[in-house]
Amino acid sequence: MAEQRPFQIDHARLYEVGRDGIPRTDTGTDPEWLGPRHRQVLAWTALGAMVTGALAGLCVLCFVLGARLWAAGLALAMLAATPLVAVGPVLDWWRHRRPHRHRHLSRSRDFPSGHG
């Protein structure tokens, strides 16, 4: 016999209250596993990792060959390229998550009143 729960969660009524005390609702969805949006995030992250890794490898190679000035320049380029790894997740947040996140100064009109 299935156990009856005392209540059901209504996802239309969920909201988050931040440290500032302002309620926020988020109707965004996560990307489908290996869907076009997820593949784009993975591609941007892989591209950033490859650029950073290639610069690190060239830096080590130049250092081993004795070209310390080139190694130092490539090390600085590698450090400058490190934020490229975050481009994919930031783009996904900016395009798909941010537009669905709303802050409310008071209860939203489309938010159910809670009276059954």
C-alpha positions as CSV (number, residue, x, y, z in Angstrom):
1,M,0.0,0.0,0.0
2,A,1.5,3.4,-1.0
3,E,2.1,5.8,1.8
4,Q,0.1,9.0,1.4
5,R,2.2,12.2,1.9
6,P,0.8,14.9,4.1
7,F,1.2,17.5,1.3
8,Q,2.5,17.9,-2.3
9,I,5.1,20.4,-3.4
10,D,3.6,23.0,-5.8
11,H,6.6,24.1,-7.9
12,A,4.7,27.1,-9.2
13,R,4.8,28.5,-5.6
14,L,8.5,28.0,-5.0
15,Y,10.7,31.1,-4.5
16,E,14.0,31.9,-3.0
17,V,14.7,34.6,-0.5
18,G,18.3,35.9,-0.7
19,R,20.5,37.3,2.1
20,D,19.1,40.7,1.2
21,G,15.5,39.5,2.1
22,I,14.2,40.0,-1.5
23,P,12.2,37.1,-2.9
24,R,13.2,35.7,-6.3
25,T,11.6,33.3,-8.6
26,D,13.4,31.2,-11.2
27,T,11.5,29.6,-14.0
28,G,14.6,28.7,-16.1
29,T,15.4,25.1,-16.9
30,D,18.7,23.2,-17.0
31,P,20.0,22.3,-20.4
32,E,19.0,18.9,-21.7
33,W,21.8,16.4,-21.3
34,L,23.9,16.7,-24.5
35,G,21.3,18.8,-26.1
36,P,22.4,21.8,-28.3
37,R,22.6,24.1,-25.3
38,H,24.6,21.7,-23.2
39,R,26.9,20.9,-26.1
40,Q,27.5,24.6,-26.6
41,V,28.5,25.0,-22.9
42,L,30.8,22.0,-23.2
43,A,32.4,23.3,-26.5
44,W,33.2,26.7,-25.0
45,T,34.7,25.1,-21.9
46,A,36.7,22.6,-23.9
47,L,38.0,25.4,-26.2
48,G,39.1,27.5,-23.1
49,A,40.8,24.4,-21.6
50,M,42.6,23.6,-24.9
51,V,43.9,27.2,-25.4
52,T,45.1,27.4,-21.8
53,G,46.7,23.9,-22.0
54,A,48.4,24.7,-25.3
55,L,49.8,27.9,-23.9
56,A,51.0,26.0,-20.8
57,G,52.6,23.4,-23.0
58,L,54.4,26.0,-25.1
59,C,55.5,27.7,-22.0
60,V,57.1,24.6,-20.6
61,L,58.7,23.8,-24.0
62,C,60.2,27.2,-24.2
63,F,61.5,27.0,-20.7
64,V,63.1,23.6,-21.4
65,L,64.7,25.0,-24.5
66,G,66.2,27.9,-22.6
67,A,64.0,30.7,-24.0
68,R,63.1,32.1,-20.7
69,L,61.7,35.4,-22.0
70,W,59.3,33.5,-24.4
71,A,58.4,31.2,-21.5
72,A,57.6,34.1,-19.3
73,G,55.5,35.7,-22.0
74,L,53.6,32.5,-22.7
75,A,53.0,32.0,-18.9
76,L,51.4,35.5,-18.8
77,A,49.3,34.6,-21.9
78,M,48.2,31.4,-20.2
79,L,47.1,33.3,-17.1
80,A,45.3,35.8,-19.2
81,A,43.5,33.0,-21.1
82,T,42.4,31.1,-18.0
83,P,39.0,33.0,-17.8
84,L,38.1,31.5,-21.2
85,V,37.2,28.3,-19.4
86,A,34.2,30.2,-17.8
87,V,32.9,31.6,-21.1
88,G,30.5,28.7,-21.7
89,P,28.8,28.7,-18.3
90,V,28.6,32.5,-18.3
91,L,27.0,32.6,-21.7
92,D,24.5,29.9,-20.7
93,W,23.6,31.9,-17.6
94,W,23.3,35.2,-19.5
95,R,21.2,33.8,-22.3
96,H,19.0,31.1,-20.6
97,R,19.0,31.5,-16.8
98,R,19.1,35.3,-16.2
99,P,16.0,36.2,-18.2
100,H,14.0,33.7,-16.1
101,R,15.1,34.9,-12.7
102,H,13.0,37.7,-11.4
103,R,13.2,39.6,-8.1
104,H,10.0,40.8,-6.5
105,L,9.6,43.7,-4.1
106,S,6.2,42.2,-3.1
107,R,4.2,39.1,-3.9
108,S,4.0,38.6,-7.7
109,R,0.4,38.8,-9.1
110,D,0.8,35.5,-10.9
111,F,2.0,33.9,-7.6
112,P,-0.9,31.8,-6.1
113,S,-2.3,33.2,-2.9
114,G,-2.1,30.0,-1.0
115,H,-5.8,29.9,-0.2
116,G,-7.3,26.6,-1.4
